[in-house]
């Protein structure tokens, strides 16, 4: 009985793999699900063969439909109605009358599962090699189902697969995994071993025991069926990572509805297997989303034994459509590895994985970017749109927001020379108040002043944590910021300063001080470097991956991204601002006082800076705190009191806890004195003069303005003899809204660059004169100013990019119009010179471009029908053009180390791969350019040069021994043939650094 069961196990090996796709048989091709006819002889020692086949079929998706027939019943069935005909053991004698019909069935493309070698002897040898393309669709994991346990060798042994079209092949070369370890001992079957071999037509051969080779020309009758039964490696899905900026493998970082979302499906295999694909399907409640294909090149990857999470093509990458992510609540995602089982994976249960993530309501961020224009001598400086675009893009990518509502303004910094950040922020605070009173701006809007470094480097600062105002420099990265390769450091620098305004303090690493406890070592973005809790950054625009040893944006370190600590802290702040939708501020018309000042919280002192009494529209104050602005009458009667809490400025070592405030309060015309109080103590007083100043604009006088600039001139007068200061505003909509152009002016003229102002037929300037409390204002004559065309930038694709079949092409552009603001939707139209119109919107994903070289054009159109167009040339290659790898893929591409003086050496592992989905091995050589950077492969010695071949890892050791405090930069040149890649290495030995982001103190 032992041998009987062993033979049943051998039979099971074939049964497991019996699902065949419809062949070229005209009737079989019409089948919509597998339908199998199983013949069982009237008298047999193996009564369970067909039953086991039927049981196996029930486990399939879709299930096999198995029809069991016995004896003479077979003649009543048309074999052509079935995708496969199974002949069980002991059937030879009872099927003699059916031999012709079975031959015809096989000749017509039918699939035969032959478990009876004796019947095989009766078949025509010419049937051995029909040219029918059949392939396995799916195999059941019957071992876990408890039906049978096939005894096979380890899949690793199946590595000597003979090539197609062979003649005589030694059985020993087939490998253990190809031969079930069973010998049967029952009657005529006692000398039979199941030996399988993969032919180009997928046939499986049964050969007698004792043969040392198989000659398919003479033993063709001893074949079993049209199957490939060679198992591939046992691949598996190890994790599904859903990321919008930063994530671990447990998906513990919050996800937001409406934010661009990627899914990385991480997979592994005992042996590398190239050309493997996957699918991703989704469900939200009763809504089922259609499956997605990977956006990796060619839609496939090489599944590796030791994939590197830092390499984008070591996992499957999917971008979720907006329809999947626009709603809040649970989203179920299911990944299927090799869904057609082309690899013949012996275990399928680990090829499928499902995760459920929760999408929270995504906030909207309101931001006004003031591009600061300043003059040094005869040179005027102002940041280009490239840097403004870079900041907006970085915030969309790294911040926890569903939408960035950004408007762009130009601010004229009138003192000569490089702006002083404290002076600039104070002026920006006044502009913020004027924007609220004249522009209907929400108090939850943040201001950022961007200063081009062409005239020198202005250190950035934030005016209050939390607050509304911050400023910082921008320019092209160099020196210690060589890790930043996108052409602008103003993006992450601005992100740092604006995060201060949102209440985020420093992470005290690499010289940053005055912060709060940060949870991860060295200011890293991740608590761990490996495992499921390791957090990786992901750029949703560039698809760059930032490893867990990168540093948080609130440090002063190199290699900056946002940690989950900062990311989730920012989202919590947005939640308190009620910023989940764009709503107009609740405004009331009246007369208000715009009050700015500073305080020192520990001694409880403070003073007013600017007070301007203005008529306009504003939100009523709802503040609370132990500080207050009090209005008093001439008889010292308290007319009104408005409590508030100053925004604390967190500086490195200040014991006085400096703070700032900018408040709008209703004005009482009976006010004779304004007091600043801390509790019940008056800390500053401002008297109200008897007369408000007057101002008269003398130029421009109307008409249509031409040229690039205009000089606004005015006269001011105050009967009380007070010194006056001026604010200039501009309106392009007949005075419905106003925007600050310059504040705190002592002069009575200002040259304004017209190219930075929105156009309109009913434009005008307004000048507000202030004596320290009371104000007067005057509007210029109405003039015309030409409308401006949209400013347009293409983010992706890159010029000259090549894409391959099944690889989606992301079309992304950013457009801003001075009159209309940000352009989106139908205002941006995409087209191809080969395929015509492609669609509309700032982000479009196309997967059906024809195989050709395309000139892709995007056109931005504003409400005045002004247009701007840009083009990119891309190539969609055919499947046969998909190249072998010709260059290296390295991760990480940037190495950053922050250490103390005489600190220990730090080691980083670099992985090398052949670019894309290729098994091609590329030889490489790595060379360090600095003595403090050495290289090592495996157990080898440290050296400045090593060699290897993909896929191999090597170590980079950064050693600060003997080096003084400072910033160090180096490169590692990795070459392969005529091509080269560079790894940037940055090291900071901690000390004071005066040029990095800080916050304002007083």
C-alpha positions, 0 to 999 in steps of 0.5 A: 500500500505504501507504493500505491500511495506514493504513485498517487502522490506522483499523479498529484504532481500532474494534477496540480498543474492541469489548468490549460488555457484554451488552445487554437481548437476552434470550439475550445477557443470559445470556452469561457472557463476551464472544462475538463472531461475525465475518463475513469475505466469501469474497473480500476485500482485507482477510483479517486483519480477523477474525484481528486481532479474535480476536488482540485478544480474547486480550488481554482479561480475560476473553478475547473468544471470537471465532467467524470465519465465511465466506460461506454458513456464516453462515446456520447460526449464530444471531446471538442467541447472540453479544454482537456481530456484526462485519461486515468490509470488502468484505462488502456484496455477500455479505450481501444475503440476511442483511439482514433477519436482521441488522436483527432482531438489531440491533432486538433489542438486538444490537451491530453492529461495521460496518466496511463502509459500503456494507452500512450503506447497506442498513440501515433508518435506523430502526435508528439510535437503538435505546434499548439501554443498552450500555457498554464494559467493557474495552479492550486496549492493542494498541499495546504488544502490537504488533498495530497502532498506531491513529493518533489525535489527543491525548486532550486534544483530545476536550473538545467532546463534544456533548450527548446528543439532538442533531440536526445537529452540525458535525464540526469541533466533535468534536475531533481525538481523535474523528476518526482521522487517516486517509483511505482510498483503495481503490475505493468506500471512497476517499471515507470518513472515520471520524468518530465522535460520542457519542450517548445510545445510544452509536452511532458514525457513519461519514460521507463525506469532505467533509461539514461536519455530520452530520444523524442523521435523514437519514444514519442508515444510515451508522452503524457500531456501538453503541460509545463510542469516545471515549477518556477521559484516560490515568489511572494508579496512581502508588503504593500506600501501606500505613500504620499510623501513618507511611509513605513511598511505598516502604512502607519503614516496618515494618508490624505484624500485628494493627495497624489498617491503611489503604491509600492508592492514589495516582492521577493523570490528565492531566485531572480526572475525577470519579466514578471508583472503584477496587478493592483485592484481597489475597493471602497465600500461597494465601489470596485475599481478596475485593476492597474498595471505597474508603471515600471518600464515595460510594466515588469520588474525582476523579482529578486532574492534581496530587493533594495527598498531604495531602488524604485524598480526592485518593487512594483510601482502603481500610481492611484487614479484620483477617483480612488483617492478623492474620497475619505474613509477606508480603501482596500487594495489588493496586489496580485503577483504574476496573476497569470502564473507565467512563472509556474509558482508552486505556492500561490497563496503568498502571491496575493496580499490585501491591505486596507488604508484610511484616507483622512480629509486633506487640508488646503494650504493658503499661501502668498509668495512675495517675490522680493525685489531689491536694489544694490547700486545699479543692479536689481534682483528678483527670484525667477519663476523657476524658484517660485515654481520649485517652492510651490512644487516642494510644498505640494510634494512634502507637505500633508495637504490636498491642495495648495492655494498659492498666489504670487505677488511682488514686494518692493523692498525699498531700503538699498542693499540686501534685505535685512530679514528682520526688517523684511519680516516686519514690513511683510507683517504690515503687508499681511494686515493690509491684505486682510483689510483690503483684499478680503484675505483669510487670517489662515493665509501664510506669507512667505518672502522669497529673496534671490541670493544674487545680491548676497545671502540673506539668512531666513527667519520666521516671524513667530512660532506659530505665526503667519510671516516668514522669509528666506533666500533662494538660488542654485545649490552649491558647496555644502548643499551639493546634495540638492540637485534640482537647481533650487535650494529655495524649495526645502529652505522655504518649507523649513521657514513656513513650517515654523509659521505652522508651529514646528520647532527646530530638530536640534541637529547639525547646529540647529538650536532652540527646538524641542525633543525629536524622536529619532537619532541624528535628526533622521526621518525614520526611527529604524534603518531596516525592517517594517518600521523603517520609514522611506521618503517618496517624492510624488513628482520626481519618484525619488526615494529618500532612505531612512538616514536622510534628515528632517527638514527642521534640522540644519543637516544636509539631505533633507526631507520630511519625517513622519514626526514633522509631517503628522505635526503639520497636518495636526496644525492644519486641522486646528486652522479649519483649512479643509476647504477654501471658504471666504473669510467672514468679513465685516465692513468698518474701521479697524486698527492694524497693530504690530509689535513685539514682546518678551514673554519672560520679563513681560515687556513689549512695545507697539511697532506700527499702528494704522487705522484703516476703513475696510473689511476684516474678520472680527477678532476672536483671540484669547490670552493674557495680553491685550490691546486696550482703547482708552478715551481722553478721560481714561475710560476703557472703550474696548479691550482685545485679548491675544497671545503673542507668537513666541519666537524660538531662538537658539539661546534667548532666555527672554522668550521673544514673541511677536504679534500682528492684530486687527481690532475694531476702532473706536473714533473716541480713542485717545490712547492705545495701551499694550497690557500684559495682564493688568500691567501696561507695558507700552502706550501710543497716543492718538494725534488730533488730526489724520494726515492727508495724501495726494497722488500726482502720478500716474495721471491715467491713460494706458501705461506702457513700458516695463515700469512706472514711478508713482509720486505723491505728496503728504501733509500732517497738521500735527507735524508728525513724521509720516510713513507710506504704504503703496497698494495696487488694484487691477479690478477698479478697486474691488481688491488691493494688494500691497506693493511696498510698506513703511516708505519714508520717500514720496515716490516709488518706481514699480515694475509693471511686468510683475503686476496683473493687467486691467483696464481699470487699474489704479494705485493707492497710497496710505499715509500714517502718522503712527496711528491715524491714516489718510489715503488717496487713489490715483486716476484709473489707467489701463495695463495690458493683461499678461500671458500665463507663466507655464512650466512643464514638470514631466516628461523630460525632453527626449524621454523614452517609454516602453509598452504598458508604461504610462506617461505622466504629463504634468505642468504648472501654470500661473496667471497674474490676473487669474492665479493658478490655472488648472483643469480645462485651462491646460490642454495637452496634445501630440503631433501624432495622436492629436488631443490628449486631455486637459489638466495639470496632471494627465497620465496617458498609457495609449500613445502610439509607437512613435516619436511625439512632440507633446504640447501643453497650452495654458489659456487664461480668461482673457484668451492669452496663451502660452505653450511649451513642448517636450519630445518623447519616444514610445518604443515598440516591445522589440525595442526594449533594450538590455540594461546599458547603465547602472542604477545605484541606491542611495545616490546621496550619502549624508553624515552628521557627526561630532568632532572625533566621532565614529566612522559611519557605514552606508550600503550602496546597491548596484543594479542593471537599470530596469528589468534586466538580468544583464550583469554590468561590470563596474568600478567605484572610485572615491575622491576624498581620503575620508571616504573609503570603500569595501565589498564583502569582507574585503579591505577598505580601499579608495577603489573597488570593482564588482558586477551587478547586482552587488552591494558595497560599503561606503565608510565616512570617517571624520577622524582628524578633521576639524569642525566644518562641512565636507563634500566629496563624490564617488565615481561609479563607471561601467563601460563608457557610462558613469554615475556619481554618488554625492557624499556630504559630511557635517562635523557639528559646529556653529553655522550662521547661514542656515534657517533660523527664526527672528528674535528681538 
